[in-house]
Amino acid sequence: MQHNMKSAHTCRSNSAITRRSFVRRAGFFATAVVLGAASETLVTALKGPVIEYVDIRMPRLPQAFDGFRIILLSDFHYDHPWFDDPIIQSAVAKTNELKPDLVVLTGDYVTHHKLYGREQAAHGAEPCGRLLQGIRSRLGTFAVLGNHDVMTDPNFVTATLESNGVRVLRNVSVPFERERTRIWLAGVDDVLEKHNDLDQTLKNIPSGESTIVLVHEPDYADVVSRRHVDLQLSGHSHGGQVRLPFIGAPYLPPLARKYPWGLRKVRKLLLYTNRGLGTIGVPLRLNCPPEITVVTLRTPA
């Protein structure tokens, strides 16, 4: 009897040890998974951008512009040279290797911080502009401002970019000509900060001519789609910056919740939203790498 009691006690002790061991090992495993995911997230944020290729068939595109190549970059959020210089340098180098006809930038060159003043934040445009000065394309680099640029000092950001060879379109449009035909590039000033004027932006464009609009916030496509515009290029969302399995992005900013990434069709308007290069807050991305978009314009099939 005593022997049986001892055996039962030993069995219970071994069972408790086994349970404790299992819990301990499970805890170590869970911690390793979390740390590994965090490490991979940080690495993803610091890796060079992914190149996304998209062909856009535009019904009104002149034949002379078939194959016209545009590179879209967005959301640089220059804040710290250790994080931001390498990824912008990588994007510039890859852009130049792709030999685009045109490069377009859709805003947020700086980051508006509550911890320090707008003037200090706006001065991030200087190192960002110097890096962007290295971009090479056949027709140049054109840009619009984002909400962070306007919340800091839009005139300073504009002047800084233009001094580095980037033309900023603030509710204006410009034509590009080939073989006596043309397309238009229009730039809408920031929508969230209510600097936009779509009527002013489009006023010089004949209704029958192919038009591409740059606007920081993608959800403004609901408004643009009511006009004679073929394509809208946007950023702002960061693609969510963090995308969780089965959940998606826990947070998306205002005016980037309907069309947060990729190619969409809104009425007859085609819209592409770029995931951006930089980050907000901590420099982390998960399942959402930084992006260079190569847009190739095509005539209808």
C-alpha positions, 0 to 999 in steps of 0.5 A, spaced: 500 500 500 505 504 501 508 503 495 502 504 491 501 511 494 509 513 493 508 511 486 501 515 485 505 521 488 511 520 484 506 520 478 503 526 480 510 530 481 512 527 474 505 530 471 506 537 475 513 537 472 511 535 465 506 541 465 511 546 468 516 544 463 511 544 457 508 551 460 515 554 460 517 551 453 511 554 450 513 561 453 520 560 451 517 559 444 512 564 444 517 569 446 522 567 440 516 567 435 515 575 438 522 577 438 523 573 431 517 577 428 519 584 431 526 583 428 523 581 421 519 587 422 525 592 423 529 588 418 523 589 413 523 597 414 530 597 413 530 593 407 531 596 400 524 598 397 520 592 393 519 594 385 511 593 383 510 593 376 503 595 373 500 596 366 495 601 366 490 601 360 488 608 358 482 609 353 484 616 351 491 615 351 495 617 344 498 611 341 505 615 341 505 614 349 504 607 349 509 604 353 510 611 357 514 609 364 512 613 370 515 611 377 511 613 383 515 614 390 511 617 396 511 618 403 518 619 405 517 622 412 524 624 413 526 624 420 533 621 422 539 619 417 540 613 420 533 610 418 531 614 412 538 616 408 539 608 406 532 607 403 531 613 400 538 612 397 536 605 395 530 608 391 533 613 387 538 608 385 533 603 383 529 609 380 535 611 375 536 603 373 529 603 371 530 609 366 523 612 367 520 617 362 517 621 368 518 620 376 512 623 380 512 624 388 506 624 392 507 627 398 510 627 405 517 629 405 517 631 412 514 628 419 509 633 423 511 631 430 507 634 436 514 633 440 517 639 437 515 645 432 513 645 425 519 649 423 524 644 426 520 638 422 519 642 416 527 642 415 527 635 414 525 637 407 533 639 406 536 632 407 530 629 403 531 634 397 538 633 397 537 625 396 531 626 391 536 631 387 539 625 385 533 622 381 534 622 373 528 621 368 527 623 361 522 629 363 524 630 370 521 629 377 514 632 379 511 632 386 505 634 390 505 636 397 502 631 403 498 633 409 505 633 413 508 638 409 502 642 409 502 641 417 509 644 418 511 649 412 508 648 405 512 654 402 519 652 405 518 644 403 516 647 396 522 651 395 526 646 398 524 641 393 524 646 387 531 648 389 533 640 388 530 640 381 523 637 383 517 641 381 511 641 385 504 642 383 500 645 387 493 645 384 496 646 377 497 642 371 502 641 365 502 637 358 507 633 355 507 632 348 509 626 343 508 626 335 503 632 336 499 629 341 499 630 349 497 628 355 497 632 362 499 631 369 495 635 374 497 636 381 492 637 387 494 640 393 493 637 400 486 635 401 486 633 409 489 640 410 483 643 405 489 646 400 486 642 394 482 646 388 480 641 383 477 646 379 483 650 378 487 644 377 484 641 371 481 648 368 486 648 362 486 641 360 481 640 354 476 635 356 478 630 351 485 629 353 488 624 357 489 626 364 493 623 370 492 626 377 497 626 383 494 627 390 496 625 396 490 622 399 487 616 395 480 616 397 479 623 394 478 618 388 471 619 389 471 626 387 476 626 382 472 620 378 466 625 377 471 629 372 474 627 366 481 624 369 484 617 367 488 615 372 490 618 379 496 616 383 497 617 391 500 615 397 498 617 404 496 610 407 503 607 408 499 600 406 497 600 413 505 600 415 503 593 419 499 588 416 497 582 421 495 575 418 487 575 418 486 582 420 490 586 415 492 593 417 490 595 424 490 602 423 489 607 416 489 614 416 483 618 414 482 619 407 486 612 406 481 607 408 477 605 402 483 605 397 489 603 402 493 600 396 494 597 389 490 598 383 483 600 384 477 602 379 473 608 381 467 609 376 471 610 370 477 612 374 483 608 375 487 609 382 493 606 384 496 607 391 503 606 393 505 603 400 510 609 401 518 609 403 518 611 410 514 610 416 510 614 422 513 613 429 517 607 430 521 605 423 517 598 423 513 595 417 510 588 417 508 584 411 508 591 408 514 593 405 516 599 402 515 600 395 517 603 388 511 603 383 513 602 376 507 605 372 507 603 364 501 607 360 498 602 355 493 604 349 486 599 350 487 592 347 
